[in-house]
Amino acid sequence: MVDSTHPPEVDRVAASRKAIAARRARASLKRDVATRVITPQEMLRRAAADPQSAAGTMRVTEFLTSIPAIGEGKRDRILASLRISPVKRLGGLGSRQRAELRAFLDDRLPEPQPRAGRSRLIVLAGPTAVGKGTVAARIAADNPGILLSVSATTRAPRPGEVDGVHYHFVDDAEFDRLIADGELLEHATVHNSFRYGTPRAPLEAALADGRTALLEIDLQGARQVRAAAPDATLVFLLPPSWDELVDRLVGRGTEDADERARRLRTARVELAARSEFDHFVVNDDVSRAAAEVVALAG
């Protein structure tokens, strides 16, 4: 006869593993909000869509303290003002509570709205290791009519990189000349080390011919392009999660530990600037992400 008051050992092990997986999933989501990979509003939408998901089972206290600049004291004041119990989970909020929490977030942390209109000058940027180069290469391979700008850089080629194809590799003296002669649309020093810039002439020629031009550049460069060409469409490439971004950077194996740590610090800063962009594309699948970027072109 089976003792129903004491579940079999296999059930307890399975339940324990499930609980651990759920905690890890919630912890990952909290990191995504903290690093701005996803917005707090997106977390609320996921919780409402599936109350049993990692987002839905997260306590509202954990959710609020995962948002930058909200500590425990501020969290408690927010919950009191919204009349939400601290034991509530996001998926268990009532319609009034969810609406008021959403209104609070929209007032203090508004989500950027896509800009109307299209442009044939597309700027693709995003945090380090998010896969900008891979997505840009897929766009170029699948859309021969789109010009993929080839940047100039002062860093040395990585294994397999070809001068004039992946980058124009130049020394500091040549880079200085390009700047002095006004031949770069934008330029910046990246990761406190090497300089990168976008040659102006190929872009101007492509746009004059009615083609779409794609720039795959860093945050500093995107800001310069926005100032120089306000009608450009700025697209921010996001990782599926912060943990995935870390895994990609470590797995790439092209940087030492100190450089990886520096790039991750930079990635946090870059993600915090996502609101400056017109559109967001999640790079969870290269083909899908590439197609989504192309669809934004004028």
N, C-alpha and C positions, 0 to 999 in steps of 0.2 A: 504494500500500500504506500502511495506517494504522500509524503508530508508536505502539504501545500503551504504551510507556514514557513518553510525553509526552502527557498528555490535552489535548484541544482547549482553546483559550482560553476558549470559552464554558463548558466544564465547570469550569475553574478559577475563573472569575468567579462561577458559581452556587454553587460550594463555599464561596468566600469570603463571599458574602452569607449563606449558610446558617449559617456559623460565627459571623458577626457577630450575626445574629438570635438564635442560641442564647446567646451571651454576654450580650446585652441582656436576654433573658428570665431568665437566672439572676441578673443584677444586680437586676432588678426584684423577683424573689422574695426576694433578700437584704434589700432595702429593706422588703418586706412583713413579714419576720420582725423586723427591727430596729425598725420602728414599731408592731409588734404587730397589724398588720392580720390576719395569720395566726399561729397558734401554731407552735412548732418541731415539735410532734407532728403537726400537719396537713401540714407539709412532708414528714415521714417517711412519712405515709400516701400522699401523692401520689407519692413516689419509689418506694414498694413497688408501687403500682398500675401505674405506667408507668416502668420503668427508663430509657427513652429520652427521657423528658420533661425539661423544664428542671430540675425538682426531682431527677429520677433521675440526671442527668448532673452534678450539682453535687458538687464534692469535699467530703468531710466536714470538711476544714479550713475551707473557706469557709463552710459551714453553721454551724459552731460559733461562729466569730467574728462572724457576723451576729446572734447572740443577745446582747442587751444584757448588759453586765457580764462577758462572756467575751472576754479578750484572748488574745494568742498564747501567753503562758506558761501560762495556765490551760487553754487549748485543748490544748496538748501534754500536760499532766498528765492531762487527761480521756481523751485517746486512749490514753495508756500504760496507764491503769488499766482501760480497757475492751478493751485488746488489739486496737485497730483501727489499721491502717496509715494514715498521713497521705495516701497516694496513692489511697485508696479513694474511690469515688463513692457517693453515698447509695443509688442504685439497685443497686449491686453489693455491698452489705453482705450477709453471710450471715445466716441466721435467728437464730443466737446473738448476733451483733453487733447486729442490729437490735433484738432484744428487750432487750439490756442497755443500749443507747443510749436506748431508749424508757423503760426503768425509771429511768435516770439523770434524764431530763427530767421524768418524772412526780414524782419525789422532790423535785426542786429548783424546778420550774416547773409545778406541777400545773394541768391544765386545769379551769376551773370546770365544775361539773356542774349541769344544769338543775334548778331547784327543782320539787319535786312540787306538784301542785295548780294551780288556775286562779283568777283574780280578774277581776272585771268592771271593775276600775280598771287600765288599761294605760298604762304610761309608755314613750314612745318617745324615746330619746336617741341621741346619736352625735356623731362629730366634725363640725366645721364643714364645710359644702359637701357632706356625704354624701347630701343629698337628703331629710332628715327631713320638710320641709314638703311636698314633692311626694308622698311616700308617704302622709303623713297625709291630704292632700287626696284622693288616690285612694281611701283607705279610707272617708272621709266620703261621697264621690260614689257608691261602690258599695254602701255599707251605711248607708242613712238612719236605721236604728235605733241607730247608734252616735253618741254625742255627741262631737264634736271640740271640745275646750276651746279657747277663744279667749283668748290671753294678753294681759295689759296690758303696755305697753312705753313707755319714755320716748323712744325714738328716733323720728325723723321717718319718715313713710311713704315707701316706695320707689315708683317709677313703677308704677302699676296696682294698688297695694294700697288696700283700702277699709276705713275705720274700722268696727269692729264685725264685720267678716267675716274679715279676715286677722289683725288685732290690734285691741285697744282702745288707741288712741294717747292718752296722757295726759301732762301735764307733771309736773315733779318734785313740786310741791305736792300734786297729786292722788294721786300714787303714795305719798307719805308718809302721806296720809290712809288709803289702803287698808291699809297696813301697820298703822297705829295702831289702826284699827277691827277688825283681825283678819279682813279680807275676802279675804286671799290665803292659799292653801294653802302656797305656796312663792314665794320671790322671790330674785333674784340679780342681781349686776352682771356683765355678760358682756363679755369682751374689754376689760376696764378702761374701759368707756365708758358704755353704756346699761343701764338696769335692765329686767328682765322679771319678770312674776309671773303666777300662775294664780289667777283668781277662784274662790273656794270655793263660792259658792251654786249655780251651774249644775251643778257636779259632784255636790253632795249631792242635788239634785233628781233628776238622771238616775239615780243609783244607787238612790234611794228608789223610783223607778218601775220598777226592775228592768232598766234599760238598761246597756249597756257605755259607759264613758267613756274617751276616749283623750286623753292629754296628750302633746304634742310639745314637749319642753323640753330644756334643756342639762344637763350633768353635775351642776352644783351643785344645780339644781332637783330632779333625780332623787334625789340623796342626801337632800334635805329631805323629799321625798315618802316615801321609804323609812322615814325616822325618824317621820314623822307617820302614815303608813298602812303598817305593816309587811307587810300582806297584799297590797299592790299588786304586779303583775307588771311587772318592769323588763325592757325589750327594748332591746338595743343594736344600732343599725343600722351595718353595716360597709360600706366601699367594696369593690369588687372587687379593688382594689390601691391601694397608696400613690400610684403614678404617676397612676392614674385620679382619685384625690382631688385631687391637685395640678392636673390638667387641668381638672377641674370648677370649682375655685376661680378659676383664671386665666380660664377661658372665661366665667364669670359676669359679669365686667367691672364689678361694682358696688363694688369696693374699689381703692384705689390700691396701689402697690407695697409701701409700708410696712405698710399694713393687711393685705395678703395674707401678708406675712412673719410678722406677729404672729399671724394666724389659723392659719398652718401650725404655728407653735410650739405654739399652744394645742391643735391637733389631735393632736400627738404626746402631749401630756399626757392628753388625753381618751382616746385609744386605749389608753394604759397602764392606764386604769381599767376596762377592759372586764370584768375578772374580778368586778367588783362587781354585775354584772347577771345576771339569771336565764336569759336566752335571747339568741341572736345571730341576726341576719338579714342576709344579704348583699344589698345593693341593686344587683344587676346587671341587674335588670328590674323596673320599678316595679310592674307588675301582680302579678307573682309575689311580690315582697317584701310588698306590701300584703296579699295573701291569706294569706301566712305569718304576718304579725302578727295578723290577725283570728282565725286558727286557734288562737292562744294564749289567747284570751279565755275566761273562764269561762262 
